[in-house]
Amino acid sequence: MPPTRSRPSKRPPPPTNLPTTKPSPLALQNNISASAERDIREAFALFASTTTSNPSSSSEDLDLQLLPSTSLGPALRALGLKCPKRELNELLDATDPDDSGSIPYEAFVAVAALKLNSLDGNDDDRQAEIDEAFNLFLGEGKGARGGDGDAEGDVITIQTLKRVAKVLKEDVDEKVLRDMILEANGGAGVRKGVRREEFGEVMMRAGLLK
């Protein structure tokens, strides 16, 4: 009699109540999530140096680490945060008022959280700037449809750019205008034109948005 094969046991379903990381008191104090604080901690650790020679101290003990003041800008950029020189000087005054040349972790969290929270609050303002500039290109607010029958919304076409160049009394070669469209829409084609979202990305790359 052939041996009976045992049926493979069914795998239990994945748990749906996995514990989530709770924000620390410092994160709550600065109105950021635990995930945001983790990103800030990683950026801080990239540039911070330990302030004690105790070999038993952990490199993760942020209370024993300081960020060089000269690294504030790079640390913020590591978080994807732009910081003009004038604003950076103001943040340095706030985080290192004694001009000691170093910034503690809590102070860095405060300024990084301030920048992150301001990004969330400026989304509507940025979109308003994009819409205003985009509509200026469209003139009377009537966009053209994509050359392939795409009717999802207004687009800036090569005819749009020609009209703007004429208004500005600029003699721009058509090849230059075509290249501008292709660069803006990622090479999707001149007939596709430039949509509002792509136009906004161009403004972001050019540093035209706050």
C-alpha positions in Angstrom: 0.0 0.0 0.0 1.6 3.3 -1.1 2.3 5.8 1.7 -0.2 8.6 2.1 1.1 12.0 1.5 0.5 14.5 4.2 -1.3 17.7 3.0 0.8 20.8 3.4 -0.5 22.9 6.2 -2.1 26.2 5.2 -0.1 29.3 6.0 -1.8 31.5 8.5 -3.0 34.9 7.1 -0.7 37.8 7.7 -1.6 39.7 10.9 -3.7 42.8 10.3 -2.9 44.4 13.7 0.8 44.9 13.4 2.1 47.4 15.9 2.9 50.9 14.4 5.6 53.1 15.6 4.3 55.9 17.7 5.7 59.4 17.4 8.1 60.3 20.2 7.4 63.2 22.5 9.9 65.3 20.4 8.0 64.4 17.3 4.7 65.3 18.9 6.2 68.6 20.1 7.2 69.5 16.6 4.0 68.2 14.9 5.7 65.5 12.8 5.1 61.8 12.3 7.4 59.0 13.5 8.4 58.4 9.9 9.4 62.1 9.4 11.4 62.0 12.6 13.2 58.9 11.4 14.2 60.7 8.2 15.4 63.7 10.2 17.4 61.4 12.5 19.1 59.8 9.5 20.0 63.1 8.0 21.4 64.3 11.3 23.4 61.2 11.8 25.0 61.6 8.3 26.8 64.8 9.4 26.9 64.7 13.2 29.9 63.9 15.4 30.1 62.4 18.8 30.9 64.8 21.6 32.3 62.2 24.1 35.3 60.0 24.1 33.5 57.3 26.1 34.0 54.1 24.1 30.9 52.6 25.6 28.7 55.3 24.1 26.5 54.3 21.2 26.7 56.0 17.9 22.9 56.1 17.9 22.8 58.2 21.1 21.8 61.5 19.6 22.1 63.3 22.9 25.9 62.8 22.6 26.1 64.1 19.1 26.3 67.5 17.6 25.8 68.7 14.1 28.5 71.2 12.8 26.9 74.5 12.0 28.5 74.3 8.6 26.6 71.1 7.9 23.1 72.5 8.5 22.6 73.3 4.9 23.8 69.9 3.6 21.7 68.1 6.3 18.6 69.9 5.2 19.3 69.2 1.6 19.6 65.5 2.5 16.0 65.7 3.5 15.1 67.3 0.1 14.7 70.7 1.7 15.9 73.8 -0.2 17.3 76.6 2.0 18.4 79.9 0.4 21.4 81.5 2.0 19.5 84.2 3.7 17.1 81.7 5.3 20.0 79.5 6.2 21.6 82.3 8.2 18.4 82.9 10.1 18.2 79.2 10.9 21.8 79.2 12.1 21.0 82.1 14.4 18.1 80.1 15.8 19.9 76.8 16.2 23.3 78.1 17.3 22.7 81.5 19.0 26.0 81.3 20.9 27.9 80.8 17.6 29.5 77.7 19.1 29.8 76.0 15.8 27.5 73.1 16.6 23.8 72.3 16.7 22.2 69.7 19.1 19.7 67.1 17.8 16.6 68.7 19.3 17.4 72.1 17.6 17.9 70.4 14.3 14.6 68.5 14.6 12.9 71.8 15.3 14.1 73.6 12.2 13.7 70.5 9.9 10.2 70.0 11.2 9.4 73.7 10.6 10.6 73.3 7.0 8.7 70.1 6.4 5.5 71.5 7.8 5.8 74.6 5.7 6.1 72.5 2.6 2.7 70.9 3.4 1.2 74.3 4.0 2.5 75.8 0.7 1.1 73.2 -1.7 -1.9 75.4 -2.5 0.2 78.5 -2.9 2.5 76.6 -5.3 -0.4 75.3 -7.4 -1.8 78.8 -7.6 1.5 80.1 -8.9 1.7 77.3 -11.5 -1.9 78.0 -12.6 -1.3 81.7 -12.9 1.8 81.3 -15.0 0.3 78.5 -17.1 -2.8 80.6 -17.9 -0.6 83.5 -18.9 0.8 81.2 -21.6 -2.6 80.2 -22.7 -3.6 83.8 -23.2 -7.4 83.9 -23.0 -7.5 80.7 -20.9 -8.4 78.5 -23.9 -5.9 75.7 -24.2 -5.4 73.5 -27.2 -6.0 69.8 -27.4 -3.2 67.4 -27.9 -2.4 66.5 -31.5 -3.3 62.8 -31.0 -6.9 63.5 -29.9 -6.1 63.7 -26.2 -8.7 65.8 -24.6 -7.7 65.6 -21.0 -7.2 69.3 -20.6 -5.3 72.5 -21.7 -1.9 72.2 -23.1 0.8 74.6 -24.2 1.6 73.9 -27.9 4.3 75.1 -30.2 1.7 77.6 -31.6 1.3 78.9 -28.0 5.1 79.5 -27.7 5.2 81.2 -31.1 2.4 83.5 -30.0 4.2 84.3 -26.7 7.4 84.9 -28.6 5.6 87.3 -31.0 4.1 89.2 -28.1 7.5 89.6 -26.5 9.0 90.5 -29.8 11.5 87.7 -29.6 12.7 86.0 -32.7 13.0 82.4 -31.5 13.9 79.6 -34.0 11.1 76.9 -34.3 13.6 74.2 -33.5 14.3 75.8 -30.1 10.6 75.9 -29.4 10.3 72.2 -30.3 13.2 71.3 -28.0 11.6 73.3 -25.2 8.4 71.3 -25.5 10.2 67.9 -25.8 12.3 68.7 -22.7 9.2 69.7 -20.7 7.1 66.7 -21.6 9.9 64.2 -21.4 10.2 63.6 -25.1 6.5 62.5 -25.5 6.3 64.4 -28.8 5.9 68.0 -30.0 2.2 67.4 -30.9 1.5 66.3 -27.3 2.4 69.8 -26.0 3.0 70.6 -22.4 0.4 69.9 -19.7 -0.1 71.8 -16.5 1.6 69.2 -14.4 4.6 69.1 -16.7 4.7 72.9 -16.7 4.8 72.9 -12.9 7.7 70.4 -12.9 9.6 72.8 -15.2 9.0 75.6 -12.8 10.2 73.5 -9.9 13.4 72.5 -11.7 14.1 76.1 -12.6 13.7 77.2 -9.0 10.8 79.5 -9.8 8.6 78.2 -6.9 9.1 79.1 -3.3 
